[in-house]
Amino acid sequence: MAAPAPVTRQVSGRAAPAPTGSEHGEPLAAALAELPVLDASGKRVPFGALFLERRAVVVFVRHFLCYICKEYVEDLAKIPKSFLQEANVTLIVIGQSSYHHIEPFCKLTGYSHEIYVDPEREIYKRLGMKRGEEIASSGDPAQQGGTLVLGPGNNVHFIHRDRNRLDHKPINSVLQLVGVQHVNFTSRPSVIHV
């Protein structure tokens, strides 16, 4: 029996802005990059096309009905697009539901960055994300989620596989890996002492 995949692994030595030239992480299998995800209109897009041109933080959620995932995506929605643009980074959420659920989930969470679904869970499975105890909207046990830093091209720089529904990688630690500035997720106003 093979050893289980590590839960969190920094693949490349960089914890800063996207590499240039020949500096890359580990290659993503071409067969995995060719697997389709679906956008909100049901259009099939090759997974690898999502991060072909620039670095991407890709967050795989267990399912859109998971309260913990909903809260995590609500926090992802608070990341200013300008922060991502300054670092030339794309933020992507992938769920394991029908594409029909994307629009209502975005309205519920306020999420306006890129979002897709992998309804057959093929990408989840090939990335080693195990089945959990929770039930997905399809009625089947949901795959655990995870966070990856991918691209540009088919390069994997970081991977974290959630061990359970509470094991999401802290957002600011992932943003730091890709050179995106720190985001304050509290809704409390800052106190300024003069």
N, C-alpha and C positions, 0 to 999 in steps of 0.2 A: 504494500500500500504506500502510495506516494505521500510525502510530508505535506501538510496543509500549507496553502499560500500564506505569506506573511500578511498581517492585518494592515500595517502601514509601512510604506517603503518609499524613501526618496530615491529616485532612480538616477537622476543626474546630480552632480555636485553643486549645481547653481541654486541659489535661493534669492535670485534677483530678477531683473528684467529678462525678457526672451533672448535666447542666444542668437548670435549671428554667425554666418559662415558655416564651418563644419562641426560646430559644437552641438551635439544632440544627446538625447536620452536613449533609452532602449527602443528598438523598433517595435511598432504595433503590427501584429500579424496582418498581412494583406487581406486574408479572408475575413477577418474581423472588421477591418475598415470598409469592406464592401457590403456588409450587412446593412439592411435598410432600417431607418427610423422614419416615423411619420410626423408631418407637421400638423397644424391645427385644421388644415383643409383636407387632410388625408393623403397629401402628396408624399411619395417615397423619396427619401434623400439618403445617399450612402453615408454611413456613420463617419467615415474618414473625411468626407467633404466639409464637415462642420469645423474642422480645425486644420484644413489643408494650408491656408494662407497665414494663419497666425495662431499664437498660443491660446488655449482655451481651458477654463476651469469647467469641468463637466461633472455635475452632481446627479447621481442616480438616486431617485427616491423610491421607497418601497411601494407606495401607491398613493393616489390622490386623496384617499379617505383617511389616511393615517394622520392623526392630529399632530404628532411630533413633526412629521414631514411638512405639514401645512405651516406650522410655526417657523420651521427652518426656512422654507421658501418665502414666507413673509419677511424674514430678515434679509434674505438674498435680494428681495425687491427693493430694499432700502439702499442698496449699493448704487451710488450715482453713476450714470452712464459715462459721465465725464472722467471719473476715476479710471474706469476700464479703458476708455479711449486713450487717455494719457499713457497708459502702460501697453497699449496695443493688445489687449486681452479681450476675449469673448467669454461671456458667462452663459452656460447652457444647463438647463434642467432636463432630465430624461425620466419619464415615468413608465410604468408597465401596464397602462390602461389603454382604452380605445382613444383614438384621436378626438372623438366627440367630447371627451371630458377636459380637453386642454383649455378651451375658452372659459368654461365655468370656473375651473380651478384658478386661472389667471385673474378673473374678476374677483374671486373670493380672497386671493392672497395679495392682489395688487402687483403681481409679478409681470414685468413688461420686457424682460430680456428674452433670449431665445429659449424655446421649449419644444420638446418632441416626445414621442412615445415609442417604446419597443414592446408592442403588444404580445409578441411571441416569446419575449424574454431571452432571446438568443444572445444578445450582447451581454446581458447580465450573467448568463450561464458561462459564456466563454471567458468572461473576466474573473470568474471564480467567486461570484457573489452567491452565497448559499441560500437555500429556502429557509424562510423564517416561520414562525408560528402564526403570524397575522394572515388574514384572508384578504386577497386583492379583490377589486371590483368584479373580476371575472368569476369569483367564487373559489379560486384555487389559492393555495398558500403562496404568499408574495415572496419574491427574492429579496434578500437584504440589499440595501443600497450601498453607496460608496461615493468617493470623490476622486477624480483624476485630474492631473494637469497634462494636457496633450498638445502636440503641435509645436511649431508649424510642421506640416507633413505628418507622416505616421510615426511620431516620436512620443514615447511615454516618459514623462519627467517625474511624476509622483502618482502614487496610488494608495488609497486608504479604503479598505473594505469594512463597512459597518459590521460589528459583531452582533448588535441588537438594535432595537428601535431608538435607543437613547445614545447611540455611539456616533452621531454625526461629527465630522471633523470641525473644530471651531473655525468659523468663517474667516476671521482676521488672520489666523495662522496660514490658511490657504492663500489668501490675498497677498500676504507677505512673500510667499514663495514665488509669486509671479510679478512682484514689483508694484502692486496696487497699494495705494496709501490706506492707512488704517481708517475704518469706518466706526463711528460711534452709533451703536444700536440702541442706546437708551433713549427714551422719549423725554427724559428730564432735561430741562434747560441747564446749560453750564453756569456755574457760579463763578463770577469774576470778582476777585478782591482788588480794590483800588486803594 
